Amino acid sequence: MKVGGRRGSSKPAASTNTTEASGKQPASSSAAPVGANNRRLMAEYKRLVKNPIDFIEAHPSETNFLEWHFCLSGSQAPYLGGKYHGILEFPEDFPMKPPRIKMLTPSGRFEINKRVCLSMSDYHAESWNPSWTVEKILIGLMSFMYEESTESIGSMLDTVANRKRMAEESQLFNMQNETYVQLFGGGEDGEGKKEAAEDGDNSNDDQHAEVDREMDDDDEDVCRFCLCPATASNPLVNPCECKGSGKWVHMECLRQWQKSVLMTQSTHPMYQSSIDEVCNICKKKFKNEYKPKSRRQQMMEWTGQELHGVIRKGNLIVPNRTESDKSKETMEK
């Protein structure tokens, strides 16, 4: 994917056999099942290749599709001309949870090999929305890079002179990284994997072919979370006031995300939000039939009456030593 070329707005998809009340039913149920995270990422990659983002290039790892490498090309001082290599590490249950973001090239703006704290990163799983795409994440990261702020974990603010010097030295630094050279190339034009991406990787041919067929049909509606079409058992529904092609979501995807929100948010009401009840695009509350059950109802369904019966006001629920050690290791990374 070559840097340059501005992405156009998506065309609203129209369908005469789609209903908002009962959801869209497909002619067949041959689509991939919900939860196939690499299909979502594969579809995103093909879209990025087809419609590149200005000053941003991204490719999945050759050996792990959940690890993406990206290169931000500085277009503003003091990063002008710099090439900044970073990594997105997607969780197994993406897009229900956000990726981890790390920068590898010295910039004077981000700490190296440390997680960057953004509202779209794994530092804030409680505010994540699965409709946020790789494109949105990387554009947000670049925008944050140009801000003069050090309030975020993983960020810093070196002198302007040092940041200019690092921009000039960035490509030489990147050339020491074999993965960078393989994915982004070493010349000024940085062809990288452009040809391979446009021609289609030979791995996962069946999945590539299916994603290609879906993307070639511009009029087919897809879930804004998993980017898959409807199936007979999992129709698309319109839970809010959104219009156009972005209004659809699988009921199963919606419920899975609402459950994820419950599991990642604090148990203290003061720190809870209503993102699972309000669409992050149209900012309208979900229709009644698509609102999540109350926290109490959901917890009762998962834990049952037995656990509920032994809990008393003032009790603390704590993990065992093994889980505590795992949490400590995670926080220290």
N, C-alpha and C positions, 0 to 999 in steps of 0.2 A: 504494500500500500504506500504510494508515494505521497509525501507531504504536499498539501495544496488541494484546491478544489473545494468549494463550499457546499455543504450539505443543503439540499432543498427541503422544503416542507413536505411532509407526507400527504398523499392524496387520500381524502376521506373515502372509505370503502362503502359502497352501497350494496344492499342485498335485499331482494324482494321477499325472501323466505325467512327473514330474521324477525323475531318478535322480542320485545323487551320483557314481556311478562313471563314467557316460558323459556326464553333463551333460544339461541340459534342451534338447530339440529342439522348435522351434516348429511350428505347423501350416503356416505360410507363411514366406517370407523377404523380406517387403516392408518390413521395418524399415530405418531409415537406417543406413549403414555405421558401423563403429567409427571413432573419431577425429574425428567431426563435433563439434568443441568447442562451436560455438555452439548445437547441439542440447542438449548437457549444460547449458549456461548458461541456455538458454531454459526447459528443464524446471525448473531451480532457481528461476528467476524466477517461474514460474507457481505453484510450491509456496509461495514466500514471499508472493505475493499472496493465495493461498488461506489460508495459515496465518502471519500476520504475527508478527514477533518483538517482544517488549516493548522499547520505547524505541529501536528500530532501524528505519530505513527505507532501502531500496536500490532503485535503478533503473539499467538499462543506458543508455548514451549513445544519443541519437537517431541518431547517425551511425556509431557503432562499438560493436558488441555485446561486444567484448572489453574495453571500458572501462565500469566501473560506478561510479556516484556513490552515496555513502551519507551518511546523517545520523544521528549518535548523539545522543540526547536525554538529557542528564545527569539522573540520578535520585538521585545521592548528592552530598553536599558534598565538595569546594567547587565541583562542577560542576553543582549543582542548577539546572535551568531552562535550561542552556546547550544550544545547537544546534551540533553539530560536524560540519562538512562534510569528507568525504574521498573518495579515489579508490582503486579497485582496478583495476590494469592486468593483465589476464590474458595470458599468452603464447599464441602460436598453437597450441602443443601441450598446452594445458590440457585435461584435469586431470593430465597426466603431470608437469607442473612447476607450482610455486606462483606466485601473483600478486605484483605489487609493490604496496605499500601506502603511501599518502601522505595526510597531513592538510593541509587548506587553511584551516581556521578557527583563529585563535589560541586556545590553551587554557591555556598555561602548563605543559602536560604533554608536548606533542609539538612538535618543530621543524616549521616550516611549509615545505611543498613539498619535503620531504626524505623519502627512503625510511625507513620504520620497520622496525627489525629485530625480527622475531618468529620463533618456531619454524615458523610457518605462512606466512612471507613468502619472497620470493625470496632473502633473505639466507641462508636455510638450505635450499637445494634438496636437499641431501644427506639431510635428515631428513623431507622432504615425503612425504605419503601421499595418493594421488588420491581416497581415500574421504572426505577432509575437504571439507566443503561451504562455500559462501559463508556460510551461517548460522553454522557453527562458527567460521569465520574472524572474522566480525564480533562474535560474542559473546566470543571470545577477546580481541579488540582492546579491547572495552569493559571487560572484566575487568582487562586490563592497565592501562588508563587509570586505574582506581581504586586501583591499587597505588602505594605511595610509593617508587618505585625509579627510578634514573637510569642503570642499568647497561646499558641497551640503546641501540644507535645510533639516532638520530632521536628519542630521548626526552629530557625535561628535567623539572625540578621547580621551578617558580617559587613565590613565597610564596603562602600560602593566600589572603591578601587580594587579590593580583593575579589568582589563578585565579578567585576569586568575581567580581571586576570583569569579567574576560574573559567569564565565563558570562553576565553581564547584558548585555554588549555584543555577544554572538555573533550574534544574529539580525540586528541592524543591520549588522554586518559582512557577513554572508551575503547580505543584500539587494543588495549591490553586485555580486554574482556572477550574471550572467544565467542560467547553467546551473542554479545552485541554485534560483533563482526559478521556472524552467521545470519543474524536476523535483519540487521540494518545496513550492512555493507560498510566499506571503509572509505569510499570516495566521497567527493563533495556532494554528488547527487544522491548518494546513499540508496541505491536500488534495493538492497536487502532482499526480502522475500517477495517483492512485488510480483514477479513473473509467476512464481510458484503459487501464490495466493490467488492470482487471477485465473490461472489455468486449473486450479483445484488440486489440493493435496491428494495423493493416491491412498492415504490411510483413511479408514472409515468410509469407504466408497459408498456403501449403502446409505449411511446417514447423510453424507454430502448430497447424494442424488435426491433424497427425500426433501431435504432443506431447500435444494435448488428448485424443485417442483413447486414448493409452497411459495417461494419468493417470486417465482415467475408469474404466479397468479396474483396480480395486483388487486383484484376484486375480492379475494378471500379474506375474511375476517380472522384475526388471531388474538389470542389472549395477550394482554399487555404485560403480563408477568412472565410467562414461559415462552411466549411467541409461537405457540402451537395452535393449530385450528381446533375446532370443536370435534368431539367424538360422540358417538351415540350415547355413551354412558356419562359423558362429562361435557354438557353443552356450555356455550358461552352465554353469559348474562350481562346486563347493563345495570350495575348496582347503584349508579349515581346519576348526575346530570350531564356527564361528559357527552360530547357529540363526535361524529366521525369515526374513523377506524380505531382510535385509541380508547373507545368507550367499553370495549369488551374484555371480559376476564372469565376464566373458568371458575365455576362455583367451588370446585375442589381447591384451586389455587388460592382463592380468596379466603377460604376457611383455614387452609394451612398457614397462610400469612398471619391471620388474626390470632391463631394459636401461638405462632412464633412471637408476636408482640406481647402476649400475656406472659410467655416464658422468659422474655428478656428484660421486661420492664421491672422496676423496683416494686416490692410488695407494699411500700409505703405510699398511701394515696397522694401525698404531697409531690411525689416524683413520677407519678403516672400521667400519661397523656391519652388523648382520644384519637390517635392516628389510625387506629383500627376501625374507627367509626366514621371518619371523614376522608373523602377522596383528596389526595394530595395534588390533584390536577385542577378539578373544578372547585375545590374547597367547600363542597356541599356534603351534608351528611348522607351516608348510605341510606337507601330506601329500607323501610322497616324489615322486610324479609331478608335483607343482606347484612343487617347489623349483627355483631357478635353477641353471644350470650353474655350475661354478666360474669365478672370474675368469679364470684361465688359459685354460680351454676357450673361453670367450666371446671373449676377445681373439684367440685363435688363429683362430677362425672369421671374425672381422672383418678381421684384418690379413693372414692367410695366412702361409705358411712363409717367404716372401721377406723380409719385414720382420723376422720373428722371427730369421732367420738372421744378420742384420747387427748385432743387439743383443748387447752383451757387458756383463758385470757391471762397473759403474762408469760406464757411458755415461749421458749425459743426453739426453733428447729435449726439444727446445725449439721453439717456433713461430717462423715467419719474422717479419721486421720488421713487415709489414702486420698480421698477427694480434696481434703484441705491442702495437702502437699501439691496435688495437681494444680489447684487454683493458684497457689503461691508461685509455682513455676511459670504459669501463664502470665501472671502479673509482672514477673521479673524479666520476661522476654522483651 
